[in-house]
Amino acid sequence: MTGTLINVAAVLLGGSLGLLFGARLPERLKQTIMAGLGLFTAAIGLKMFFETANALIVLGALLLGGLLGEWWKIEDGLQNLGGFFEKRFLSGGDESGRFGRGFLTASLVFCTGPMAILGSIQDGLSGDYRLLAIKSTLDFFAALAFASTLGPGVLFAALVVLTYQGGISLLASQLEALVTAEMMAEMTAAGGILLVGIAVSSLLEIKPIRVGNFLPALAIAPLIVALLSLFY
């Protein structure tokens, strides 16, 4: 759990500095920062996708995950959770949907990548949190940039990081016994597609995509690999 706590602290510190100094940044500079983060996120997502050994597995996971996500209304639930935090902890409303957008975008970016999964497993199994320490550095600068443009919703993504990464660390021994390298590769590839979706939708604002509804794909991809291994 040590690495997760460091990661949470990095998100809170970066987000707080972003809120503190964000108002002093010119709008053009904020737009440039967001564009840079969007391009970088898309590039990382593509790199993750190329780790797949079978792109059809990723496609199937995305389609099935998207159907389940739409059925369960995951994105609406995340937006509602962001709205709850906004009403509970902020006295005045901000721009329409801005708080929820910041909460959702930051939560997905901080928790979707392979570092969150692999780093949490390492931390839980051996107490080695070096990978999460690297992720914490990246998340610090991302939180600073996100908060300066998307507002205080980014800070509350720290709760998602704590729950998500902390949960994986606590279950690491069970996950290590169940998840093979092939399953992890396809999970990583599916996560890469989600990062590209975040870049296109929330960061570069090219086309609205309900990326949150594709989150089940992260679980479905390794399940498909496990099922295929029974027949081949």
N, C-alpha and C positions, 0 to 999 in steps of 0.2 A: 504493500500500500504506500510505501515511501515515495515511489516515483509518481504515483497518482496525486498525492498531496502536493508535491513539487509542481506538477502540471497545473493543478487547480490554483496554486498561488501565482503562477506565471500568468494565467488567464486573468485573474483578478487584478494583478498589478498592471499588466499591459492595458486592460480595459479601463482601469481607473485613470491612468496617464492619458489615454486617448480621450476620455471625457473631459479631463482637466485642460488639456491643451488643444483639443479638437476645434473648439470655437475660434481659436486664433489662426487656424489654417485657412488660407484662401480656398474658395469652392473649387477652383480649377485644380489646385493641388490635391484636394480630397478625391476628385474624379480621377486624377492620374494615379493616385495610390490604389484606388479600387480597381482601375483597369490593370495595373501591374499585378495586383493580387489575383485578379481573374485570369490573366494570361498564365501566371505561375501555377495556379490551381489546375487549370486545364492541362498544362504540360505534365504536371505530376500525375494527374488522372490518366492521361494517355500512357505514360510510362508504366503505371500500375496495370493497365489493361493488357499491355503487351507481355505480361507474365503468364497469360493464359496459355494452356496447352490445347484448348478446344474452345474456340469462340462461340460455338453453338451452345455450349453449357452456360456461358455467360448470358447469351441471348435468351435461352429458356428461363434462366433464373430471373432475368429482368422482367420478362413478360408475365411469368407467374407471380413474381413479387409485386409487380405493378397492379395486377388484378386483385391480389389480396390487400394491398395498401389502399386501393380505391374502395374496396368493400369495407375495410376497417376504418377508413377515413383517418389514416395516420397523420397526414399533413394538417388536416383540420384540428386534430387533437393537439398537435404540437403548437399550432397557432393559438388555440384556446388556452393552452398552458402558458404561453407567452403573455396572452391577454390577462390571465389571472395574476401573474406576477406584476404586470403593469398596474392593475387596479389595487393590488395588495400593498405594493411598496412605493408607488409613485402617486403624488397628490394630484398632479395635472396630466392630462393626456398629451401625447406628442402627435406628430403627423400621423395620418391614418395608416395603420399597419406597420409603421416604422419600427416600433418596439418588437412586435412579433417577427418581423423580417430579420432584425438583428439577432434575436434569440435563435430562430430557426437556422439561419445561415451559419452562425458561429457554432452552434451545436453540431450540425452536420459536418462542417469542415474539421472541427476538433476531434470528432469521434469516428469518421469514416475511414481514414487512412490505415495502412497496415501497421504503422508505428503504434497506434493506439492498441491494436490487438496483440501484436508480437511483444511490444514493450510491456504490456500488462501481464502477459503470460510469463515473461522472464522475471518480472518483479515478484509475481506470486510464487513462482517455483523456487527461485534461488536468491531472491532479494537483490538481484542485479538490475538496477534502474537506470543504467547508462543510456539505453535507447529512449526511455521516457524523458531523460534529462535533455537529450537532443531535441525531442519533440516539444518539450517545454520552452526551449529557446525559440523555436519556430512559432509556437502558439503565442508567445509573449508579443512578438512583433505583429502577428496577425490580429490579436485582440486589440492592440493599440490602434492599428489601422481601421479595423472594423468599428470600434467604439467611436472613433473620431468622425465616422460618416454615418453609422447606423444607430448610434445612441446606446442607452443603458441596457437594452435587451441583451447585449453581448455579455455583460457581467453575469447574468443568470445562466448562461451556458456553462458556467463553472459547475453548477449543480448537476448538469447532465454528464459532464466529464467525470465528476466524482462518483456518480452512480454507475455509469457505464464501465469506466476503466477499473473502478474499485471492485465491481461485481466480477469482471473477468479475472482480476488478480485472485479473488477469493475462490474462484472455481477453476483456477489454472491447472491444478493436478488432474481434475476430471477432463478438462479440455485437451490437455496434452496427451491423454490416453486415447482420445476419440478422434482428434483432428490430425490427418496426415498432411504431408507436404503438398500432395496434389490438391487436397481439399482447401488448404490455405492459399494456394496459388489462384484457384478459381474465385475464392472469396475476395482476394485482393483485387483481381481483375474486375469483379462486379463493383467493388468499392471505387475503383478508378473511374468507371462509367458514371457513378453517382457524383464524383468530384467534377467531372466534365459538365454534368448537368447543373451543378451549383454554379460553376463559372459562367455558363451560358445564361442561366436564369437570374441569379441574385447578384452576381458580381459585375458581369459585363452587360446585363440587362438586354440581351439580344431577343430572347423569347421566354415567356413565362412557362415554367415546368414545375409540376408538383413533385419535386425530388423526394420529399419525405415519404411519399407513397411507394417508392421503390425500395425502401429500407429492408423489407422482407427478403429481397434478393440476396442479401449478405448471408442469410441462413439457408436459403434454398440452394445456392450454388454448391456448397459442400455436400448437401444432401443428395443432389444429383450425382456428384462424383461417387458418393458412397453406394448409391443404387446401381450405377453403371459397373462398379467394381464387383458386384455380385454376379454379373453376367459375362464379364470379360476377364 
